[in-house]
Amino acid sequence: MMQRGRSGINRRAVIGAMLGLALVACRAEEPSVSTEVQSFPTSEATNARTVFLTGSVVTTTIESARIIQFAERDSAWAYQLTVNFFDETGAHTSVMTADSALVRETARFLEVYGAVDITTDDGRTLVTDRLAWDDEARRIHTESYVEITEGDDLMTGYGFDSNPELTDIKLRKVTGRLADPKVLDTL
């Protein structure tokens, strides 16, 4: 009989320990509250226009079919956009179209995606799939593949930096085709 009693005590101790572990395990599975703040749009507009100014001179206008603003992040997503660039005197120099863009108004920065096309007022064009515009520095740049045309001349490459007029172009990994190879004699 003593044997049974010991066995019964051990069973009770084991059952008690298992119940205690079960309670601890249930407590550990309680959902935790996330401290990460969710970001929700603060506004949304269709046919919107954003203007960047230097003093009283318009440097850039951004027109988009739809824009979703996240004020606490100083950012907005714009879709189906047209960007007009102006020089320091306010004269129009070029226009860019793209599928979408991330706009940072306070930083005056724009990153465009999709079918990006820039056409200057004097006929140069640039085509790429991604491009960044820094309004403060007045520079556009990308590490993506670009095609630049002027008349029958074509220049392609990766790693691009320029002004929006496409007159101060820097390309890395360049290839090209000149309609008139004699142009090289003038360089």
Residue frames relative to the residue before (quaternion, step in Angstrom):
aa qw qx qy qz dx dy dz
M 1.0000 0.0000 0.0000 0.0000 0.00 0.00 0.00
M 0.5926 0.5652 -0.3601 0.4469 3.52 1.07 -0.59
Q 0.6055 0.5712 -0.3475 0.4317 3.53 1.04 -0.71
R 0.6657 0.5086 -0.3002 0.4561 3.57 0.93 -0.91
G 0.6420 0.5419 -0.3255 0.4340 3.55 0.91 -0.85
R 0.6582 0.4981 -0.3134 0.4696 3.56 0.91 -0.82
S 0.6485 0.5144 -0.3174 0.4627 3.51 0.96 -0.86
G 0.6456 0.5232 -0.3106 0.4615 3.59 1.00 -0.79
I 0.6410 0.5110 -0.3218 0.4738 3.59 0.99 -0.75
N 0.6601 0.5028 -0.3140 0.4613 3.55 0.90 -0.85
R 0.6347 0.5220 -0.3337 0.4618 3.57 1.04 -0.76
R 0.6487 0.5106 -0.3190 0.4655 3.55 0.95 -0.82
A 0.6505 0.5081 -0.3211 0.4644 3.58 0.95 -0.80
V 0.6576 0.5022 -0.3064 0.4707 3.55 0.98 -0.85
I 0.6582 0.4990 -0.3094 0.4712 3.60 0.91 -0.90
G 0.6460 0.5190 -0.3154 0.4623 3.59 0.97 -0.83
A 0.6558 0.5037 -0.3059 0.4718 3.57 0.97 -0.86
M 0.6537 0.5122 -0.3139 0.4602 3.59 0.98 -0.81
L 0.6426 0.5048 -0.3277 0.4742 3.58 0.99 -0.77
G 0.6353 0.5271 -0.3237 0.4623 3.58 1.01 -0.79
L 0.6589 0.4947 -0.3048 0.4777 3.58 0.97 -0.84
A 0.6309 0.5320 -0.3338 0.4555 3.57 1.02 -0.79
L 0.6567 0.5021 -0.3139 0.4670 3.59 0.96 -0.79
V 0.6457 0.5023 -0.3151 0.4811 3.57 1.00 -0.83
A 0.6513 0.5168 -0.3143 0.4582 3.59 0.96 -0.86
C 0.6457 0.5056 -0.3272 0.4695 3.60 0.97 -0.79
R 0.6504 0.5125 -0.3192 0.4609 3.56 0.95 -0.81
A 0.6569 0.5208 -0.3128 0.4466 3.62 0.99 -0.80
E 0.6791 0.5050 -0.2912 0.4461 3.60 1.14 -0.56
E 0.4071 0.7039 -0.4944 0.3073 3.61 1.20 0.05
P 0.5025 -0.6586 0.4531 0.3293 3.61 -0.89 0.81
S 0.3282 -0.7329 0.5603 0.2029 3.53 -1.02 0.80
V 0.4414 -0.6721 0.5262 0.2766 3.56 -1.14 0.62
S 0.3845 -0.7305 0.5210 0.2170 3.56 -0.76 1.05
T 0.3218 -0.7445 0.5520 0.1934 3.55 -0.99 0.84
E 0.5071 0.6427 -0.4265 0.3846 3.59 1.28 -0.12
V 0.3684 -0.7384 0.5277 0.2014 3.56 -0.84 1.00
Q 0.3812 -0.7047 0.5522 0.2308 3.55 -0.89 0.95
S 0.2441 -0.7619 0.5813 0.1485 3.56 -1.06 0.72
F 0.0475 -0.7909 0.6100 -0.0122 3.52 -0.73 1.11
P 0.5894 -0.5728 0.4150 0.3903 3.59 -1.08 0.57
T 0.3311 -0.7357 0.5560 0.1999 3.55 -1.07 0.76
S 0.7918 -0.0551 0.0058 0.6082 3.58 1.23 -0.36
E 0.1081 -0.7592 0.6380 0.0701 3.50 -1.30 0.40
A 0.0003 -0.8093 0.5862 -0.0381 3.57 -0.94 0.88
T 0.2598 -0.7141 0.6196 0.1964 3.52 -1.28 0.42
N 0.8244 0.1443 -0.1591 0.5237 3.54 -1.20 0.68
A 0.2380 0.8077 -0.4935 0.2180 3.55 0.90 1.04
R 0.1569 -0.7649 0.6177 0.0932 3.54 -1.29 0.48
T 0.0918 -0.7648 0.6373 0.0237 3.55 -0.95 1.01
V 0.1280 -0.8008 0.5837 0.0411 3.58 -0.95 0.90
F 0.1795 -0.7446 0.6342 0.1057 3.57 -0.98 0.93
L 0.1024 -0.8029 0.5870 0.0160 3.56 -0.90 0.99
T 0.1381 -0.6953 0.6887 0.1522 3.51 -1.33 0.44
G 0.7751 -0.0528 -0.0347 0.6286 3.52 -0.19 1.31
S 0.7491 -0.3181 0.2552 0.5220 3.56 -0.61 -1.11
V 0.5614 0.6068 -0.3800 0.4150 3.61 1.30 0.11
V 0.3940 -0.7007 0.5492 0.2285 3.57 -0.86 1.01
T 0.1522 -0.8009 0.5745 0.0732 3.60 -0.79 1.02
T 0.8011 0.0116 0.0402 0.5971 3.56 1.11 -0.72
T 0.0605 -0.7497 0.6546 0.0759 3.57 -1.13 0.70
I 0.1395 -0.7740 0.6149 0.0581 3.54 -1.03 0.85
E 0.0463 -0.7808 0.6231 -0.0084 3.55 -0.66 1.14
S 0.0218 0.8187 -0.5714 0.0522 3.57 -0.77 1.02
A 0.5585 -0.6085 0.4548 0.3331 3.54 -1.17 0.68
R 0.7878 -0.0140 0.0405 0.6144 3.58 1.12 -0.73
I 0.0077 0.7839 -0.6208 0.0119 3.56 -1.02 0.81
I 0.1519 -0.7698 0.6176 0.0548 3.54 -1.00 0.96
Q 0.2192 -0.8190 0.5268 0.0606 3.57 -0.52 1.26
F 0.0801 -0.7417 0.6649 0.0373 3.57 -1.10 0.87
A 0.2330 -0.8426 0.4689 0.1264 3.59 0.25 1.30
E 0.6819 0.4989 -0.3166 0.4312 3.62 0.87 -0.84
R 0.7089 0.3965 -0.2570 0.5236 3.59 1.23 -0.27
D 0.3414 -0.7455 0.4868 0.3010 3.61 1.30 -0.02
S 0.5971 0.5416 -0.3880 0.4468 3.54 0.80 0.98
A 0.0560 -0.7622 0.6438 0.0389 3.49 -1.32 0.43
W 0.2851 -0.7106 0.6116 0.1992 3.53 -1.22 0.56
A 0.1059 -0.7930 0.5997 0.0180 3.54 -0.78 1.09
Y 0.1591 -0.7954 0.5821 0.0570 3.55 -1.07 0.78
Q 0.8356 0.0746 -0.1159 0.5318 3.55 -1.14 0.85
L 0.2525 0.8241 -0.4661 0.1997 3.52 0.56 1.19
T 0.1953 -0.7127 0.6633 0.1183 3.44 -1.44 0.48
V 0.0971 -0.7935 0.6006 0.0131 3.55 -0.78 1.10
N 0.1547 -0.7704 0.6144 0.0718 3.57 -0.84 1.02
F 0.1977 -0.7761 0.5920 0.0903 3.57 -0.93 0.99
F 0.1190 -0.7780 0.6161 0.0321 3.54 -1.10 0.84
D 0.4623 -0.6691 0.4945 0.3066 3.61 -1.09 0.60
E 0.7571 -0.4132 0.2673 0.4297 3.58 -1.33 -0.02
T 0.6657 0.4707 -0.3110 0.4885 3.59 1.24 -0.26
G 0.5697 -0.6041 0.3729 0.4140 3.58 1.29 -0.18
A 0.4893 0.6511 -0.4404 0.3778 3.61 1.28 0.13
H 0.5049 -0.6556 0.4768 0.2967 3.59 -0.97 0.92
T 0.1275 -0.8199 0.5558 0.0508 3.62 -0.92 0.91
S 0.8090 -0.1066 0.1086 0.5678 3.60 0.98 -0.78
V 0.2468 -0.7443 0.6026 0.1483 3.52 -1.35 0.32
M 0.1325 -0.7772 0.6128 0.0541 3.56 -1.06 0.83
T 0.1025 -0.7566 0.6413 0.0759 3.56 -1.12 0.76
A 0.0575 0.7853 -0.6137 0.0578 3.56 -1.16 0.65
D 0.6081 -0.5730 0.4187 0.3557 3.54 -1.29 0.42
S 0.8013 -0.0942 0.1098 0.5806 3.59 0.89 -0.93
A 0.0805 -0.8001 0.5935 0.0342 3.56 -1.29 0.31
L 0.3076 -0.6595 0.6479 0.2250 3.48 -1.36 0.47
V 0.1136 -0.8061 0.5805 0.0189 3.58 -0.66 1.15
R 0.0701 -0.7543 0.6520 0.0323 3.58 -0.93 0.97
E 0.2726 -0.8236 0.4770 0.1411 3.56 -0.05 1.33
T 0.6777 0.4910 -0.3119 0.4498 3.61 0.80 -0.92
A 0.7111 0.4227 -0.2448 0.5057 3.59 0.96 -0.85
R 0.2900 -0.7751 0.5020 0.2513 3.60 1.30 -0.30
F 0.4562 0.6524 -0.4367 0.4189 3.51 0.91 1.10
L 0.0629 -0.7926 0.6063 -0.0170 3.53 -1.04 0.85
E 0.0434 -0.7711 0.6344 0.0343 3.57 -0.94 0.88
V 0.1379 -0.8248 0.5477 0.0261 3.57 -0.56 1.22
Y 0.1644 -0.7908 0.5886 0.0335 3.53 -1.19 0.76
G 0.6988 0.4640 -0.3480 0.4187 3.52 -1.29 0.37
A 0.7771 -0.2747 0.2425 0.5117 3.54 -1.12 -0.69
V 0.0154 -0.8230 0.5657 -0.0499 3.58 0.08 1.34
D 0.0513 0.7917 -0.6028 0.0848 3.56 -0.78 1.05
I 0.0603 -0.7715 0.6329 0.0252 3.58 -0.87 0.99
T 0.0323 -0.7716 0.6353 0.0030 3.56 -0.95 0.94
T 0.2993 -0.7550 0.5569 0.1737 3.56 -0.76 1.07
D 0.6371 -0.5467 0.3859 0.3824 3.55 -1.22 0.44
D 0.7292 0.3882 -0.2515 0.5042 3.61 1.16 -0.45
G 0.7428 -0.5210 0.2061 0.3665 3.60 1.13 0.64
R 0.5316 0.5929 -0.4474 0.4071 3.66 1.12 0.06
T 0.1063 -0.7916 0.5980 0.0674 3.58 -1.12 0.66
L 0.1234 -0.7470 0.6489 0.0754 3.51 -1.28 0.59
V 0.0605 -0.7768 0.6268 0.0110 3.57 -0.99 0.91
T 0.1751 0.7561 -0.6139 0.1442 3.57 -0.96 0.95
D 0.4850 -0.6680 0.4696 0.3130 3.59 -1.25 -0.06
R 0.7865 0.1100 -0.0599 0.6047 3.59 1.28 -0.19
L 0.0995 0.7983 -0.5817 0.1204 3.55 -0.91 0.93
A 0.2006 -0.7659 0.5975 0.1271 3.58 -1.09 0.69
W 0.1611 -0.7663 0.6180 0.0705 3.55 -1.12 0.82
D 0.1132 -0.7620 0.6365 0.0369 3.55 -0.81 1.10
D 0.2978 -0.7991 0.4971 0.1601 3.57 -0.18 1.29
E 0.6156 0.5619 -0.3423 0.4338 3.59 1.04 -0.77
A 0.7484 0.3669 -0.1983 0.5156 3.60 0.91 -0.95
R 0.3046 -0.7733 0.4859 0.2705 3.59 1.31 -0.37
R 0.5304 0.6040 -0.4074 0.4334 3.58 1.00 0.92
I 0.1832 -0.7224 0.6527 0.1363 3.52 -1.27 0.63
H 0.0650 0.8099 -0.5793 0.0655 3.58 -1.04 0.72
T 0.0286 0.7689 -0.6384 0.0197 3.51 -1.34 0.46
E 0.3532 -0.6866 0.5825 0.2539 3.55 -1.29 0.34
S 0.5174 0.6609 -0.3909 0.3778 3.59 1.32 -0.14
Y 0.6555 -0.4758 0.4208 0.4085 3.52 -1.42 0.07
V 0.0443 -0.7954 0.6044 0.0044 3.59 -1.00 0.87
E 0.1470 -0.7300 0.6567 0.1194 3.51 -1.32 0.50
I 0.0691 -0.7854 0.6152 -0.0004 3.55 -0.81 1.07
T 0.0309 -0.8028 0.5954 -0.0041 3.57 -0.81 0.99
E 0.0217 0.7351 -0.6776 0.0020 3.47 -1.30 0.63
G 0.7971 -0.0575 -0.0180 0.6009 3.55 -0.33 1.26
D 0.7857 -0.2536 0.2208 0.5193 3.57 -0.76 -1.10
D 0.5447 0.6191 -0.3969 0.4029 3.60 1.28 -0.02
L 0.0837 -0.7842 0.6147 0.0119 3.55 -1.06 0.87
M 0.0215 -0.7651 0.6435 -0.0055 3.55 -0.96 0.92
T 0.0308 -0.7960 0.6045 -0.0025 3.60 -0.89 0.95
G 0.2229 0.7822 -0.5666 0.1318 3.52 -1.22 0.40
Y 0.4083 -0.6530 0.5720 0.2825 3.49 -1.40 -0.17
G 0.7696 0.3041 -0.2343 0.5103 3.56 -1.08 0.66
F 0.1625 0.8181 -0.5128 0.2032 3.55 0.22 1.33
D 0.0611 0.7567 -0.6493 0.0446 3.57 -1.15 0.76
S 0.1881 0.7889 -0.5631 0.1588 3.58 -0.88 0.93
N 0.5041 -0.5357 0.5429 0.4052 3.50 -1.39 -0.07
P 0.6305 -0.5707 0.3500 0.3928 3.66 -1.12 0.35
E 0.5940 0.5551 -0.3679 0.4514 3.59 1.25 -0.19
L 0.3386 -0.7690 0.4612 0.2852 3.59 1.37 -0.22
T 0.4553 0.6739 -0.4607 0.3553 3.58 0.99 0.84
D 0.7370 0.3055 -0.1848 0.5739 3.61 1.22 -0.37
I 0.1039 0.8502 -0.4991 0.1314 3.55 0.64 1.24
K 0.0424 -0.7442 0.6660 0.0289 3.53 -1.11 0.85
L 0.0063 -0.7963 0.6028 -0.0498 3.56 -0.75 1.14
R 0.1930 -0.7281 0.6404 0.1500 3.55 -1.15 0.66
K 0.8085 0.1772 -0.1676 0.5356 3.61 -1.12 0.60
V 0.1535 0.8417 -0.4917 0.1618 3.55 0.73 1.15
T 0.0227 0.7155 -0.6976 -0.0291 3.50 -1.31 0.65
G 0.0511 0.8318 -0.5515 0.0363 3.60 -1.14 0.31
R 0.2144 -0.7263 0.6355 0.1503 3.49 -1.41 0.08
L 0.1569 -0.7839 0.5962 0.0735 3.57 -0.79 1.04
A 0.4531 -0.6811 0.5065 0.2725 3.55 -0.92 0.89
D 0.7727 0.1530 -0.0728 0.6117 3.56 1.13 -0.74
P 0.2832 -0.7975 0.5081 0.1600 3.64 -0.13 1.25
K 0.5369 0.6281 -0.4109 0.3852 3.63 1.17 -0.35
V 0.4888 0.6563 -0.4317 0.3793 3.59 1.24 -0.30
L 0.6093 0.5700 -0.3457 0.4293 3.57 1.12 -0.67
D 0.5949 0.5751 -0.3631 0.4284 3.61 1.13 -0.56
T 0.6796 0.4971 -0.2925 0.4533 3.57 1.11 -0.59
L 0.5880 0.6038 -0.3628 0.3975 3.59 1.25 -0.22
